[in-house]
Amino acid sequence: MTSWYDHEDQKDHEELKDHKDPKDQKDHNKNRNCVKETLKQILKAQNKAKEKDDCCKISCKHSIDELLGKSCTKTKKNTIPFILYCKGDCDPFKATGITAISREHHSKKKKFVCFETFIFRIKDLDDKCAVLELLVFKFEKKDHKVSCTNCKADHVSSPCCQVDWEDVDDLVKTGVCINVDLSCFCAITCLPAVSI
């Protein structure tokens, strides 16, 4: 696409700057919805992968291909975890989840547990909203050493603090879902496809 500044003649520049090519507008609208389109492809691939074997790479497209079995190694994968980035400040999106668990196996008494995460799984999608399931790493490591100097064991301060040195196989579903407005996000990072 030619930049406005590539036009040598100022008159041509003035005539062209008010002209909006429908193709350019269509491309702009398409790019504006890239997070939604990527989530749609991930959801479609996850639904197809429920009964399929597949392989691995790292990127949204490769992770989708992995779920659809278009890769080199056969494994059972059913989820493409991802991180979303908010519009404006471009910070990674962090969600808080609350669930109830029994501390002891023989006890019927449940306690609330609050957790934070940057990692999600797409559950459902419509025109403007998505249902995301919050994903976390297994809590069973009591002496978990935090890899980031500014991370606290009870507070996830960045995606790197959450994922550094965690076993891929320890990523688990929480059953806690949130509804999000897709217009709030400007970017998405896909993690390697996993089986959870």
Z-matrix of the N, CA and C atoms (Angstrom, degrees):
N
C 1 1.442
C 2 1.517 1 108.47
N 3 1.309 2 118.02 1 136.29
C 4 1.451 3 123.59 2 -178.23
C 5 1.516 4 110.06 3 -81.00
N 6 1.322 5 115.54 4 133.83
C 7 1.459 6 120.47 5 177.82
C 8 1.511 7 109.88 6 -75.97
N 9 1.330 8 116.66 7 152.80
C 10 1.466 9 120.76 8 176.73
C 11 1.524 10 109.79 9 -59.61
N 12 1.304 11 117.12 10 -29.66
C 13 1.463 12 120.78 11 -175.50
C 14 1.517 13 112.70 12 -79.12
N 15 1.323 14 118.14 13 -9.60
C 16 1.454 15 121.18 14 178.78
C 17 1.518 16 112.36 15 -79.51
N 18 1.300 17 118.08 16 -11.70
C 19 1.463 18 121.32 17 -179.79
C 20 1.514 19 109.51 18 -79.03
N 21 1.337 20 116.15 19 123.82
C 22 1.461 21 120.19 20 -177.19
C 23 1.516 22 111.76 21 -76.41
N 24 1.287 23 116.98 22 -34.44
C 25 1.454 24 120.59 23 -174.95
C 26 1.527 25 109.94 24 -89.38
N 27 1.333 26 117.51 25 121.88
C 28 1.464 27 122.13 26 -179.72
C 29 1.521 28 111.28 27 -59.18
N 30 1.355 29 117.18 28 -35.89
C 31 1.462 30 120.80 29 -179.52
C 32 1.529 31 110.04 30 -63.24
N 33 1.332 32 115.58 31 -45.35
C 34 1.466 33 119.13 32 176.81
C 35 1.529 34 110.31 33 -59.52
N 36 1.318 35 115.10 34 -39.56
C 37 1.467 36 119.87 35 179.13
C 38 1.527 37 110.86 36 -61.04
N 39 1.305 38 117.38 37 -45.74
C 40 1.465 39 121.32 38 -179.68
C 41 1.524 40 111.21 39 -63.63
N 42 1.346 41 117.53 40 -39.68
C 43 1.463 42 120.56 41 179.79
C 44 1.527 43 111.04 42 -68.53
N 45 1.316 44 116.25 43 -37.22
C 46 1.461 45 120.09 44 -174.98
C 47 1.525 46 114.02 45 -80.95
N 48 1.327 47 118.05 46 -28.51
C 49 1.461 48 118.35 47 -172.93
C 50 1.521 49 113.62 48 -66.13
N 51 1.340 50 117.30 49 -25.10
C 52 1.461 51 119.88 50 177.57
C 53 1.522 52 112.56 51 -91.07
N 54 1.334 53 117.65 52 -8.97
C 55 1.461 54 121.98 53 -178.87
C 56 1.526 55 109.47 54 -83.16
N 57 1.315 56 115.77 55 131.77
C 58 1.462 57 120.92 56 177.49
C 59 1.515 58 108.21 57 -116.89
N 60 1.298 59 114.99 58 109.99
C 61 1.453 60 121.22 59 178.15
C 62 1.529 61 108.50 60 -71.12
N 63 1.342 62 118.46 61 126.34
C 64 1.473 63 120.18 62 -179.89
C 65 1.524 64 112.61 63 -56.68
N 66 1.346 65 117.62 64 -34.14
C 67 1.461 66 120.69 65 178.62
C 68 1.530 67 110.35 66 -64.07
N 69 1.362 68 116.66 67 -43.40
C 70 1.461 69 120.01 68 178.15
C 71 1.522 70 110.92 69 -62.04
N 72 1.327 71 116.93 70 -40.94
C 73 1.464 72 120.84 71 180.00
C 74 1.527 73 110.34 72 -64.78
N 75 1.354 74 116.28 73 -39.83
C 76 1.464 75 120.55 74 178.69
C 77 1.532 76 109.99 75 -63.74
N 78 1.359 77 116.90 76 -44.18
C 79 1.457 78 120.70 77 178.23
C 80 1.521 79 110.77 78 -62.50
N 81 1.344 80 116.78 79 -40.71
C 82 1.467 81 120.75 80 179.31
C 83 1.527 82 110.29 81 -62.49
N 84 1.321 83 117.09 82 -45.19
C 85 1.469 84 120.44 83 179.31
C 86 1.519 85 110.90 84 -64.15
N 87 1.340 86 116.28 85 -37.84
C 88 1.455 87 120.39 86 179.28
C 89 1.529 88 109.86 87 -63.66
N 90 1.336 89 117.03 88 -45.05
C 91 1.460 90 120.78 89 179.76
C 92 1.517 91 111.61 90 -66.85
N 93 1.328 92 117.14 91 -33.60
C 94 1.453 93 120.88 92 -178.95
C 95 1.527 94 110.84 93 -64.24
N 96 1.325 95 118.05 94 -24.81
C 97 1.459 96 122.52 95 -177.97
C 98 1.524 97 112.38 96 -106.26
N 99 1.344 98 117.75 97 22.13
C 100 1.460 99 119.20 98 -174.64
C 101 1.526 100 112.50 99 -64.06
N 102 1.323 101 118.75 100 -33.22
C 103 1.467 102 120.37 101 177.32
C 104 1.518 103 109.39 102 -64.06
N 105 1.329 104 116.89 103 -46.08
C 106 1.466 105 121.12 104 179.50
C 107 1.525 106 110.61 105 -62.11
N 108 1.338 107 117.37 106 -44.70
C 109 1.463 108 120.38 107 -179.20
C 110 1.531 109 111.11 108 -63.82
N 111 1.323 110 117.17 109 -40.00
C 112 1.458 111 120.44 110 177.69
C 113 1.524 112 110.66 111 -64.45
N 114 1.333 113 116.92 112 -44.04
C 115 1.469 114 120.15 113 177.56
C 116 1.521 115 111.24 114 -62.03
N 117 1.332 116 116.80 115 -37.80
C 118 1.465 117 120.70 116 178.48
C 119 1.532 118 110.18 117 -62.92
N 120 1.341 119 117.02 118 -43.47
C 121 1.464 120 120.82 119 178.88
C 122 1.524 121 111.26 120 -65.80
N 123 1.333 122 116.55 121 -40.01
C 124 1.468 123 120.09 122 178.23
C 125 1.522 124 110.51 123 -62.98
N 126 1.332 125 117.41 124 -46.50
C 127 1.463 126 121.17 125 -179.98
C 128 1.523 127 110.79 126 -60.59
N 129 1.325 128 116.84 127 -44.11
C 130 1.467 129 121.34 128 179.48
C 131 1.532 130 110.28 129 -61.58
N 132 1.326 131 116.55 130 -44.34
C 133 1.462 132 120.41 131 -179.71
C 134 1.526 133 111.53 132 -66.77
N 135 1.341 134 117.29 133 -41.36
C 136 1.468 135 120.18 134 178.51
C 137 1.517 136 110.48 135 -62.53
N 138 1.327 137 117.16 136 -39.88
C 139 1.462 138 120.15 137 178.78
C 140 1.520 139 111.10 138 -65.06
N 141 1.335 140 117.65 139 -40.13
C 142 1.464 141 120.91 140 178.20
C 143 1.526 142 111.48 141 -69.95
N 144 1.330 143 116.65 142 -31.72
C 145 1.464 144 121.18 143 -174.86
C 146 1.516 145 113.68 144 -78.29
N 147 1.304 146 117.82 145 -6.12
C 148 1.464 147 119.40 146 -179.06
C 149 1.520 148 111.14 147 -55.64
N 150 1.328 149 117.20 148 -31.31
C 151 1.460 150 121.30 149 -179.26
C 152 1.523 151 112.39 150 -119.13
N 153 1.348 152 119.35 151 9.37
C 154 1.463 153 121.52 152 -175.20
C 155 1.519 154 112.43 153 -112.28
N 156 1.328 155 115.07 154 152.99
C 157 1.461 156 121.76 155 169.21
C 158 1.519 157 107.26 156 -91.19
N 159 1.339 158 116.17 157 156.18
C 160 1.458 159 118.48 158 179.04
C 161 1.519 160 111.65 159 -159.58
N 162 1.359 161 116.91 160 -171.41
C 163 1.465 162 123.47 161 -172.47
C 164 1.519 163 112.73 162 -129.53
N 165 1.372 164 117.50 163 -167.96
C 166 1.468 165 117.24 164 -173.51
C 167 1.524 166 115.78 165 -137.79
N 168 1.321 167 115.00 166 148.72
C 169 1.472 168 129.13 167 170.39
C 170 1.519 169 105.89 168 -157.06
N 171 1.343 170 118.17 169 178.63
C 172 1.464 171 120.14 170 178.87
C 173 1.517 172 110.29 171 -123.09
N 174 1.313 173 117.51 172 107.38
C 175 1.465 174 129.49 173 171.54
C 176 1.511 175 104.76 174 165.22
N 177 1.316 176 116.28 175 165.18
C 178 1.467 177 117.98 176 -179.30
C 179 1.523 178 110.59 177 -60.50
N 180 1.333 179 117.83 178 -48.57
C 181 1.462 180 120.75 179 -177.78
C 182 1.527 181 111.14 180 -63.05
N 183 1.331 182 117.09 181 -46.40
C 184 1.463 183 119.76 182 -179.63
C 185 1.520 184 111.80 183 -64.84
N 186 1.320 185 116.52 184 -37.78
C 187 1.464 186 119.29 185 177.83
C 188 1.522 187 111.04 186 -65.76
N 189 1.342 188 116.85 187 -38.69
C 190 1.469 189 120.61 188 176.25
C 191 1.521 190 109.71 189 -64.97
N 192 1.351 191 117.69 190 -46.23
C 193 1.465 192 121.23 191 177.23
C 194 1.523 193 110.53 192 -58.92
N 195 1.311 194 115.97 193 -38.38
C 196 1.452 195 120.96 194 178.95
C 197 1.525 196 111.12 195 -60.08
N 198 1.323 197 116.54 196 -44.83
C 199 1.465 198 120.15 197 179.30
C 200 1.517 199 112.05 198 -64.94
N 201 1.334 200 115.98 199 -32.17
C 202 1.463 201 120.20 200 -177.32
C 203 1.524 202 112.68 201 -88.31
N 204 1.333 203 117.69 202 2.94
C 205 1.455 204 120.78 203 176.73
C 206 1.509 205 114.33 204 78.87
N 207 1.321 206 117.94 205 23.88
C 208 1.463 207 121.35 206 -179.09
C 209 1.524 208 111.09 207 -98.39
N 210 1.314 209 118.21 208 24.29
C 211 1.454 210 123.50 209 -178.11
C 212 1.515 211 110.45 210 -114.40
N 213 1.339 212 115.97 211 -175.55
C 214 1.458 213 121.38 212 -173.81
C 215 1.531 214 114.96 213 -84.55
N 216 1.300 215 119.71 214 -37.28
C 217 1.465 216 122.90 215 -174.81
C 218 1.521 217 110.61 216 -105.63
N 219 1.315 218 116.55 217 137.56
C 220 1.466 219 120.75 218 179.24
C 221 1.525 220 110.32 219 -89.60
N 222 1.318 221 116.39 220 118.94
C 223 1.460 222 122.78 221 175.25
C 224 1.516 223 107.95 222 -144.51
N 225 1.313 224 117.39 223 166.11
C 226 1.466 225 120.36 224 177.08
C 227 1.519 226 108.60 225 -97.69
N 228 1.318 227 116.47 226 109.83
C 229 1.462 228 122.83 227 177.32
C 230 1.518 229 107.49 228 -123.16
N 231 1.332 230 117.03 229 145.15
C 232 1.460 231 119.21 230 -179.23
C 233 1.524 232 113.86 231 -136.36
N 234 1.328 233 117.62 232 1.54
C 235 1.460 234 120.24 233 -174.82
C 236 1.521 235 111.11 234 -145.39
N 237 1.330 236 115.77 235 139.67
C 238 1.460 237 121.67 236 168.82
C 239 1.523 238 106.74 237 -111.11
N 240 1.325 239 117.23 238 100.65
C 241 1.458 240 119.22 239 177.05
C 242 1.529 241 109.29 240 -70.75
N 243 1.325 242 116.88 241 152.93
C 244 1.463 243 119.29 242 -179.02
C 245 1.517 244 110.76 243 -151.43
N 246 1.332 245 113.94 244 164.26
C 247 1.464 246 123.39 245 176.00
C 248 1.519 247 106.56 246 -120.52
N 249 1.326 248 117.41 247 135.24
C 250 1.466 249 122.78 248 178.04
C 251 1.525 250 109.88 249 -105.07
N 252 1.340 251 115.61 250 153.04
C 253 1.461 252 121.70 251 178.48
C 254 1.515 253 109.13 252 -121.20
N 255 1.337 254 115.90 253 131.15
C 256 1.464 255 122.32 254 -177.11
C 257 1.519 256 111.19 255 -74.26
N 258 1.333 257 115.37 256 147.07
C 259 1.462 258 120.66 257 173.99
C 260 1.518 259 109.29 258 -66.47
N 261 1.310 260 115.43 259 159.39
C 262 1.461 261 120.22 260 176.94
C 263 1.507 262 111.24 261 89.71
N 264 1.330 263 116.95 262 -84.28
C 265 1.464 264 120.73 263 -177.70
C 266 1.525 265 112.69 264 -87.18
N 267 1.321 266 117.72 265 -11.82
C 268 1.472 267 123.89 266 -179.90
C 269 1.522 268 112.88 267 61.80
N 270 1.320 269 117.57 268 19.81
C 271 1.460 270 120.58 269 177.37
C 272 1.523 271 110.01 270 -72.76
N 273 1.342 272 117.30 271 149.06
C 274 1.461 273 119.36 272 174.38
C 275 1.530 274 109.82 273 -61.67
N 276 1.326 275 115.72 274 141.66
C 277 1.463 276 122.25 275 -179.08
C 278 1.527 277 109.21 276 -81.02
N 279 1.325 278 115.85 277 126.26
C 280 1.466 279 121.66 278 178.39
C 281 1.520 280 108.30 279 -116.30
N 282 1.327 281 116.24 280 132.80
C 283 1.465 282 121.05 281 178.74
C 284 1.525 283 109.46 282 -115.59
N 285 1.316 284 114.05 283 150.41
C 286 1.459 285 121.65 284 175.72
C 287 1.522 286 108.32 285 -106.79
N 288 1.309 287 116.08 286 133.65
C 289 1.454 288 121.27 287 176.95
C 290 1.516 289 110.31 288 -121.84
N 291 1.311 290 115.50 289 150.29
C 292 1.463 291 120.99 290 176.66
C 293 1.517 292 107.70 291 -130.99
N 294 1.315 293 116.03 292 131.49
C 295 1.451 294 121.37 293 178.22
C 296 1.528 295 108.20 294 -136.52
N 297 1.305 296 116.67 295 172.24
C 298 1.464 297 121.79 296 177.80
C 299 1.523 298 108.33 297 -120.86
N 300 1.336 299 116.32 298 130.82
C 301 1.462 300 120.79 299 179.72
C 302 1.526 301 109.82 300 -135.15
N 303 1.326 302 115.45 301 158.19
C 304 1.468 303 121.80 302 172.83
C 305 1.519 304 107.25 303 -89.57
N 306 1.314 305 117.14 304 128.89
C 307 1.467 306 121.16 305 179.85
C 308 1.526 307 110.52 306 -70.96
N 309 1.306 308 116.26 307 -35.77
C 310 1.453 309 121.12 308 -178.88
C 311 1.517 310 107.97 309 -120.33
N 312 1.309 311 116.59 310 142.87
C 313 1.465 312 121.36 311 -175.60
C 314 1.525 313 113.11 312 -61.76
N 315 1.315 314 118.60 313 -33.75
C 316 1.468 315 121.63 314 -177.15
C 317 1.529 316 112.67 315 -85.86
N 318 1.324 317 117.95 316 -8.52
C 319 1.467 318 121.44 317 -177.38
C 320 1.526 319 111.16 318 -91.16
N 321 1.332 320 115.37 319 138.74
C 322 1.464 321 120.16 320 175.45
C 323 1.526 322 110.79 321 -90.76
N 324 1.315 323 115.52 322 -11.56
C 325 1.455 324 120.88 323 -178.95
C 326 1.534 325 109.51 324 -74.31
N 327 1.328 326 115.55 325 129.12
C 328 1.461 327 120.32 326 -178.76
C 329 1.517 328 110.68 327 -109.16
N 330 1.316 329 114.90 328 152.25
C 331 1.464 330 122.61 329 177.97
C 332 1.526 331 108.50 330 -121.77
N 333 1.336 332 115.15 331 146.44
C 334 1.452 333 119.17 332 174.12
C 335 1.527 334 109.53 333 -73.95
N 336 1.322 335 115.42 334 142.48
C 337 1.455 336 122.25 335 175.03
C 338 1.520 337 107.35 336 -130.98
N 339 1.324 338 115.85 337 126.83
C 340 1.461 339 122.19 338 179.12
C 341 1.529 340 108.09 339 -105.29
N 342 1.322 341 116.79 340 139.47
C 343 1.461 342 120.86 341 178.59
C 344 1.523 343 109.23 342 -145.19
N 345 1.332 344 115.45 343 160.10
C 346 1.458 345 122.21 344 177.81
C 347 1.513 346 108.86 345 -124.17
N 348 1.338 347 115.93 346 149.36
C 349 1.454 348 119.94 347 178.75
C 350 1.523 349 111.09 348 -153.81
N 351 1.324 350 114.37 349 153.32
C 352 1.462 351 122.79 350 172.46
C 353 1.530 352 110.44 351 -106.09
N 354 1.336 353 117.37 352 -3.47
C 355 1.467 354 121.81 353 -170.68
C 356 1.522 355 109.99 354 -109.78
N 357 1.346 356 114.96 355 133.24
C 358 1.463 357 120.68 356 -174.02
C 359 1.521 358 111.61 357 -134.76
N 360 1.333 359 113.24 358 164.40
C 361 1.466 360 123.61 359 173.36
C 362 1.518 361 106.22 360 -129.52
N 363 1.341 362 117.73 361 133.57
C 364 1.469 363 121.05 362 178.78
C 365 1.524 364 109.09 363 -75.34
N 366 1.329 365 116.39 364 131.88
C 367 1.462 366 121.77 365 177.84
C 368 1.520 367 111.63 366 -110.00
N 369 1.347 368 116.77 367 -39.02
C 370 1.462 369 121.27 368 -179.26
C 371 1.522 370 108.32 369 -156.68
N 372 1.342 371 115.10 370 158.97
C 373 1.453 372 120.88 371 -174.67
C 374 1.511 373 109.48 372 -150.94
N 375 1.344 374 116.54 373 136.74
C 376 1.460 375 120.43 374 170.64
C 377 1.523 376 107.97 375 -131.24
N 378 1.325 377 118.11 376 -161.24
C 379 1.460 378 120.87 377 -173.82
C 380 1.522 379 113.97 378 -58.79
N 381 1.318 380 118.00 379 -42.88
C 382 1.460 381 120.37 380 -172.78
C 383 1.519 382 114.43 381 -122.43
N 384 1.313 383 117.55 382 -12.50
C 385 1.465 384 120.91 383 -173.34
C 386 1.524 385 111.41 384 -129.29
N 387 1.319 386 114.50 385 161.00
C 388 1.460 387 120.98 386 175.25
C 389 1.524 388 108.59 387 -138.14
N 390 1.326 389 115.08 388 149.43
C 391 1.459 390 121.41 389 171.90
C 392 1.526 391 105.64 390 -102.40
N 393 1.327 392 115.84 391 120.39
C 394 1.456 393 122.05 392 -179.02
C 395 1.519 394 109.91 393 -114.46
N 396 1.333 395 115.83 394 136.12
C 397 1.460 396 119.94 395 172.31
C 398 1.523 397 108.29 396 -94.36
N 399 1.317 398 116.22 397 134.09
C 400 1.454 399 121.87 398 178.65
C 401 1.523 400 108.99 399 -77.45
N 402 1.326 401 116.43 400 131.32
C 403 1.460 402 122.58 401 178.49
C 404 1.526 403 109.32 402 -112.01
N 405 1.318 404 116.25 403 143.74
C 406 1.467 405 121.85 404 178.15
C 407 1.529 406 108.65 405 -139.27
N 408 1.314 407 115.35 406 171.61
C 409 1.452 408 120.58 407 172.22
C 410 1.522 409 108.23 408 -93.85
N 411 1.325 410 116.09 409 150.62
C 412 1.467 411 121.08 410 -177.67
C 413 1.520 412 110.71 411 -50.91
N 414 1.329 413 115.19 412 139.65
C 415 1.463 414 121.97 413 -177.12
C 416 1.524 415 113.72 414 -84.18
N 417 1.333 416 118.59 415 -4.24
C 418 1.456 417 120.43 416 -167.51
C 419 1.530 418 115.30 417 -70.62
N 420 1.305 419 119.04 418 -10.21
C 421 1.460 420 120.65 419 -179.88
C 422 1.527 421 109.58 420 -81.76
N 423 1.320 422 117.59 421 102.16
C 424 1.467 423 120.89 422 -175.65
C 425 1.520 424 112.08 423 -75.59
N 426 1.318 425 117.93 424 -34.75
C 427 1.465 426 121.07 425 -178.64
C 428 1.524 427 110.87 426 -99.97
N 429 1.310 428 115.67 427 37.30
C 430 1.466 429 120.73 428 -178.31
C 431 1.527 430 110.13 429 -61.57
N 432 1.319 431 116.44 430 122.59
C 433 1.464 432 120.44 431 177.84
C 434 1.516 433 107.96 432 -90.46
N 435 1.308 434 116.06 433 131.73
C 436 1.455 435 121.66 434 -178.56
C 437 1.519 436 108.44 435 -82.69
N 438 1.338 437 116.47 436 130.72
C 439 1.458 438 120.16 437 -174.42
C 440 1.521 439 113.43 438 -84.39
N 441 1.318 440 118.78 439 -23.55
C 442 1.461 441 121.06 440 179.00
C 443 1.520 442 109.29 441 -94.93
N 444 1.306 443 116.70 442 141.43
C 445 1.460 444 119.27 443 -179.12
C 446 1.516 445 112.00 444 -68.55
N 447 1.340 446 117.86 445 -27.44
C 448 1.468 447 119.68 446 -178.88
C 449 1.524 448 112.58 447 -99.77
N 450 1.319 449 117.92 448 13.64
C 451 1.466 450 121.44 449 177.31
C 452 1.520 451 108.91 450 -93.79
N 453 1.296 452 115.18 451 145.40
C 454 1.457 453 121.11 452 174.08
C 455 1.516 454 107.17 453 -114.62
N 456 1.311 455 117.31 454 148.26
C 457 1.463 456 121.26 455 -176.68
C 458 1.518 457 112.39 456 -58.61
N 459 1.332 458 117.63 457 -31.78
C 460 1.460 459 120.06 458 -177.10
C 461 1.530 460 112.83 459 -99.65
N 462 1.323 461 117.72 460 5.94
C 463 1.460 462 120.64 461 -176.57
C 464 1.525 463 109.42 462 -142.26
N 465 1.310 464 117.15 463 122.61
C 466 1.456 465 122.35 464 179.03
C 467 1.522 466 107.54 465 -90.79
N 468 1.343 467 117.04 466 109.51
C 469 1.461 468 119.85 467 -173.90
C 470 1.523 469 114.24 468 -94.64
N 471 1.332 470 118.24 469 -15.49
C 472 1.464 471 120.84 470 178.13
C 473 1.525 472 108.99 471 -158.01
N 474 1.340 473 117.34 472 160.59
C 475 1.466 474 118.90 473 176.38
C 476 1.532 475 111.81 474 -58.87
N 477 1.333 476 117.10 475 -38.29
C 478 1.467 477 119.53 476 -179.79
C 479 1.522 478 111.31 477 -63.40
N 480 1.321 479 116.99 478 -41.72
C 481 1.466 480 119.96 479 177.61
C 482 1.524 481 110.84 480 -61.77
N 483 1.323 482 116.69 481 -34.66
C 484 1.461 483 119.92 482 -178.45
C 485 1.527 484 112.05 483 -73.06
N 486 1.339 485 118.15 484 -38.21
C 487 1.463 486 119.89 485 -171.69
C 488 1.523 487 115.20 486 -100.69
N 489 1.336 488 118.52 487 -22.52
C 490 1.464 489 119.97 488 -175.04
C 491 1.520 490 111.97 489 -54.82
N 492 1.324 491 115.34 490 125.87
C 493 1.451 492 125.48 491 175.12
C 494 1.522 493 114.54 492 65.08
N 495 1.315 494 117.29 493 16.15
C 496 1.472 495 120.73 494 174.47
C 497 1.526 496 108.77 495 -87.07
N 498 1.320 497 116.77 496 145.70
C 499 1.461 498 121.21 497 175.28
C 500 1.521 499 108.98 498 -72.78
N 501 1.318 500 116.30 499 132.58
C 502 1.465 501 120.96 500 179.36
C 503 1.522 502 110.24 501 -56.61
N 504 1.333 503 116.38 502 -39.30
C 505 1.466 504 120.69 503 -178.40
C 506 1.524 505 113.21 504 -69.99
N 507 1.330 506 118.05 505 -11.04
C 508 1.466 507 120.96 506 179.12
C 509 1.528 508 113.02 507 -87.62
N 510 1.330 509 118.37 508 -2.04
C 511 1.464 510 120.86 509 175.83
C 512 1.527 511 108.32 510 -71.83
N 513 1.328 512 116.63 511 128.31
C 514 1.465 513 120.41 512 -175.11
C 515 1.527 514 111.23 513 -132.55
N 516 1.333 515 114.47 514 155.37
C 517 1.463 516 121.64 515 172.34
C 518 1.525 517 107.96 516 -73.86
N 519 1.316 518 116.13 517 148.92
C 520 1.469 519 119.91 518 176.90
C 521 1.519 520 111.96 519 -106.27
N 522 1.333 521 116.84 520 -19.92
C 523 1.454 522 120.03 521 -173.37
C 524 1.518 523 112.28 522 79.98
N 525 1.327 524 117.16 523 -2.92
C 526 1.463 525 122.18 524 178.80
C 527 1.524 526 107.99 525 -94.68
N 528 1.325 527 115.86 526 122.97
C 529 1.464 528 120.77 527 -177.72
C 530 1.523 529 110.68 528 -119.79
N 531 1.322 530 114.95 529 151.30
C 532 1.462 531 121.25 530 175.36
C 533 1.519 532 108.76 531 -129.55
N 534 1.323 533 116.20 532 153.26
C 535 1.463 534 122.33 533 173.58
C 536 1.516 535 107.28 534 -100.65
N 537 1.337 536 117.32 535 130.47
C 538 1.462 537 120.94 536 -179.61
C 539 1.522 538 110.50 537 -124.95
N 540 1.316 539 115.20 538 150.31
C 541 1.456 540 123.40 539 174.41
C 542 1.523 541 106.98 540 -88.40
N 543 1.327 542 117.72 541 116.36
C 544 1.458 543 121.57 542 -175.00
C 545 1.522 544 113.47 543 -65.74
N 546 1.330 545 117.60 544 -19.58
C 547 1.464 546 119.52 545 179.66
C 548 1.532 547 111.69 546 -69.95
N 549 1.313 548 117.89 547 -8.60
C 550 1.470 549 121.83 548 -179.49
C 551 1.527 550 112.97 549 -84.61
N 552 1.336 551 118.40 550 -6.81
C 553 1.461 552 121.08 551 -172.50
C 554 1.523 553 112.01 552 -116.25
N 555 1.346 554 115.08 553 145.14
C 556 1.462 555 120.29 554 -179.25
C 557 1.521 556 113.03 555 -117.55
N 558 1.332 557 118.92 556 -14.73
C 559 1.464 558 120.61 557 -177.43
C 560 1.523 559 110.08 558 -154.17
N 561 1.346 560 114.16 559 160.70
C 562 1.463 561 121.35 560 179.05
C 563 1.525 562 108.48 561 -141.68
N 564 1.337 563 116.80 562 139.58
C 565 1.455 564 122.85 563 173.18
C 566 1.517 565 107.13 564 -117.55
N 567 1.326 566 116.63 565 124.54
C 568 1.460 567 120.75 566 178.05
C 569 1.518 568 109.66 567 -94.12
N 570 1.312 569 115.82 568 137.18
C 571 1.455 570 122.55 569 174.23
C 572 1.526 571 107.55 570 -92.56
N 573 1.328 572 118.51 571 167.57
C 574 1.463 573 119.71 572 177.69
C 575 1.532 574 110.95 573 -59.53
N 576 1.319 575 116.11 574 145.94
C 577 1.464 576 121.31 575 178.66
C 578 1.525 577 109.42 576 -62.15
N 579 1.328 578 115.34 577 143.59
C 580 1.462 579 121.52 578 -177.38
C 581 1.520 580 110.05 579 -136.57
N 582 1.306 581 115.37 580 168.69
C 583 1.454 582 121.85 581 173.06
C 584 1.519 583 107.70 582 -109.85
N 585 1.345 584 116.00 583 114.76
C 586 1.466 585 119.31 584 178.57
C 587 1.517 586 110.07 585 -133.50
